[in-house]
Amino acid sequence: MSHWLPVLVHTPAHAALGPVLTYRSEHLLPAGTLVRVPLGNRETLGVVWDAATAEATGEFDPAKVRDIAGVLEGIPPLSRAWQQLLGFTAAYYQRSAGEVALAALPPQLRELNPEQMARRLKRKKVDAGAGGAVLAAPALTPEQATAIAQIDSQSGPFLLFGATGSGKTEVYLHCVHKLLAADPDAQALVMVPEINLTPQLEERFKARFAPLYGEQAVVSLHSGMTNPQRLKSWLSAHGGAARIVLGTRMAVFASLPKLRLIVVDEEHDPSYKSGEGARYSARDLAVYRGKLEGAKVILGSATPSLESWHHSRPAEEGGRYLRLHMPSRVGESSKLPLVRRVDMNHQPRRAIFSTPLIAAIKERVARGEQVMVFLNRRGYAPVLTCEDCGWKSECPHCSAFRVFHKIDRTLRCHHCGFTERVPRACPDCGNVDIAPFGRGTEQLEEHLAELLVDVRRHGSVTPENPDGEHVRIARIDADSTKLKGQLEEQLAAVHAGDVDVLVGTQMIAKGHDFRRITLVAAVNPDGALFSSDFRAPERLFSLLMQAAGRAGRDATLGAQSEVWLQTFQPEHGLYAALKKHDYPAFAAQQLKEREQANMPPFSAQALVRAEAKTQEAAQAFLNAARTFAQTEMAAWDGWAEALEQVFLYPAVPMAIQRVANIERAQMLIECPSRATLQQFLTAWQSVLHATRSQPECKGLIRWAIDVDPLAI
């Protein structure tokens, strides 16, 4: 007897098909079963979907229904909760359910046929736990103990607001340990924002839990892993052998049938928001998933996102999260670093480093301490320019400048990758005196080497070597860590004390536990103070607080740790709050401004981006869809009142309007009600699809909706 099965597949965007298609099977398969099915001329991975919640789409002719090609035997069906999570994600972020679901599964699941998968499962080894091992954990501080007690006794979600160095990771470890000890089947998900933070977290969790539950109990999931590694981790989690999954934002979709705890560390970090495909927020989905599966959720940060801070206000004021506060650093003498502001208006013009900062750096290095210099711009200089004719190193394919990289003498576009050798003379007027303008991390590294040439490494002057060793300067950014293993190698050198001065971008500003750093310097942070992006001050405050948190993490050095801010705006309120390490004051001011301007979290936003061969076509598409919404949709039954709440701004070019010869435009949509905005976007999808075929939109390449955008 044959059965009709609704199967979720990733159908081509241009096809007039929905994501759920009907296939024939000899056996009735439960929802969540992974199958191989024919789709057009190819075979693809599909997920048997719940017939009660998903109607098959596309033309249904029983004579044309095709048989499934095979079942991935040995892999238990994906849970109903996982299917609900994927369905919600697709609906909320306005994407196809098939696209979201298939992207959430390991790539090798899409590549291997049932026979190959069977062989792969046969090779899996089971690593039994050690059993009887004793947990070796440091004593908790009173603040940590209080936070854990509240997490134990209440349902959450929780916002763990802890100063850098207050021991938030130890709270996570204790909560995971209590969970696993109490429930032999329970699983925990712990997320970090970036790949480079995963190894150190994995090391701590494996040291704590591998003796208790075996090496296989802790697995990682992130895009830096090979496809076989990702499949192995996913299968361990899906089968329940992995008790703890550590990962980046993609891990929020990991199949964890016994999930009971979710931790989102550095929850404020923009990296939790996907920038392509379904532009989901892993932090927000973690909260939703916790509610869906009855799992506790802990969001941790020293500088919470303003949305999370707003949600953690008292319950009587409408708060939905419970705020837990850990203001003190671990260690009796560990104090938060002193923040110094250097007024660059009183320094020599175009000075990279102020005179007092150089003196402070030399003093720290002479004492054998480490210094971190932070500038969120890589390369040597953002642009090369000719003072005679005004030529600048513009990218021919993008509306941006190519960055000057002195090390390999190239001009490189950081948007499309177009690279050329630096010209010997100005291409326009022939002037040989073309010069860098502005500065990046390469220039800081070079300049520091010149300034510290006479300084010797602490303890390196010996009778055998009376001249001593030069100060060692290391640079960590996307350019210096391109090759596999380079980042780990450089971080190991910093931890070992083989680096005196560390120069880098935001890669070094977050999460790392550098014990010997006692001075952190932010060279040029003012740019974000006057950005058109209303979220720029929040990101700057967070980044500077995170960078400051790298200083004085060792209890014996905390008393002398300092953060130096070189600024032309020393009296700015953001820096005043930073000097006091007063995030609540900063957040209160920002939320007041946002409420007055009716911006998130006091309203909901969506952004529609369009890419086309011409800027005119991109804007024409967006404005045509806008006009339809304001005129035709208002006549639809029940929509006139709803559309009064939805405000669609006119289309404008994006900040960088051309990338790789593709023109880009955007349109912002605001609404005081999140539910109303969702209803509008869902109904408007058909309008966008129909608008694409209009003559004035010829040349449109693609468009996408970004719900709750972080960059506007």
Secondary structure, 3 states (H helix, E strand, C coil): CCEEEEEECCCCCCCCCCCEEEEEECCCCCCCCEEEEEECCEEEEEEECCCCCCCCCCCCCHHHCCECCEECCCCCCCCHHHHHHHHHHHHHCCCCHHHHHHHHCCHHHHHCCHHHHHHHHHHCCCCCCCCCCCCCCCCCCHHHHHHHHHHHHCCCCEEEEECCCCCHHHHHHHHHHHHHHHCCCCEEEEECCCHHHHHHHHHHHHHHHHHHHCHHHEEEECCCCCHHHHHHHHHHHHHCCCCEEEECHHHHHCCCCCEEEEEEECCCCHHHECCCCCCCEHHHHHHHHHHHHCCEEEEEECCCCHHHHHHCCCHHHCCCCEEEEECCCCCCCCCCCEEEEEEHHHCCCCCCCCHHHHHHHHHHHHCCCEEEEECCCCCCECEEEECCCCCECECCCCCCECEEECCCCEEECCCCCCEEECCCCCCCCCCCCEEEECCCHHHHHHHHHHHCCCCECCCCCCCCCCCCCECCEEEECCCCCCCCCHHHHHHHHHHCCCCCEEEECHHHCCCCCCCCEEEEEECCCHHHHHCCCCCHHHHHHHHHHHHHCCCCCCCCCHHHCEEEEEECCCCCHHHHHHHCCCHHHHHHHHHHHHHHHCCCCCCEEEEEEEEECCHHHHHHHHHHHHHHHHHCHHHCCCCHHHHCCCEECCCEEEEEEEECCEEEEEEEEEECCHHHHHHHHHHHHHHHHHHCCCHHHCCEEEEEEEECCCCC
